């Protein structure tokens, strides 16, 4: 009984991680493009991307997404 409960718990954890790992690349890249347009004035004002990135979780995620997309050669990926 305990073994079966443990097995079900482990399988549910594995399944939830597998679902979380799937990335809709085109949707993420589109969000990042929109965010980049909003951040562009800060960059032009002299703020570095690292300074902007540290202050905003969405920007950090977009930088991460962009780097992974470029590494995986996803169509539409561009470096910041």
Buried (B, 14 or more C-beta within 10 A) or exposed (E): EEEEEEEEEEEEEEEEEEEEEEBEBEEBBEBBEEBBEEBEEBBEEEBEBEEBBEEBEEBBBBBEBBEBBEEEEBEEBEEB
